[in-house]
Amino acid sequence: MKVWNRKRLLRRLRIARVTPEDVAERLSEFIILDLRSQAELEQEGLGLPGAIWFDRHDLAARHLEIPRDRDILLYCSCPNEATSARVALELQKVGIQRVRPLEGGYHGWRKLGLPVEPIAQVERR
């Protein structure tokens, strides 16, 4: 059932995904939110250029901090972008329509050898 629900969720957002190559060409056009866990960030400390770490568990309290006038790119470390897709749907429910998951997530970006940079230190809550 879990696999079926994940596939259904991804199917709803499939057309909204953006490829790493497209993002790399238009990097400055996106607000990039890194949805990986604190543990993942602390392990490597790298992310997409300009990415802002966003704790997906604080979405309800912090969604007003996300601009609504630019394209929002979400990425996670899930192999099929499950977390990014789920957060994208949640953001659409609160009025952020220009939101797209990164196809292949963080690992897809790294696999293509695209640039990464250190993420600002993440404070534990």
Stockholm file with secondary structure:
# STOCKHOLM 1.0

chainA/1-125         MKVWNRKRLLRRLRIARVTPEDVAERLSEFIILDLRSQAELEQEGLGLPGAIWFDRHDLAARHLEIPRDRDILLYCSCPNEATSARVALELQKVGIQRVRPLEGGYHGWRKLGLPVEPIAQVERR
#=GR chainA/1-125 SS CHHHHHHHHHHHHGGGCBCHHHHHHTGGGEEEEECCCHHHHHHHCEESTTCEECCGGGHHHHGGGSCSSSEEEEECSCTTCHHHHHHHHHHHHTTCCSEEEBTTHHHHHHHTTCCCEECCCCCCC
#=GC SS_cons         CHHHHHHHHHHHHGGGCBCHHHHHHTGGGEEEEECCCHHHHHHHCEESTTCEECCGGGHHHHGGGSCSSSEEEEECSCTTCHHHHHHHHHHHHTTCCSEEEBTTHHHHHHHTTCCCEECCCCCCC
//
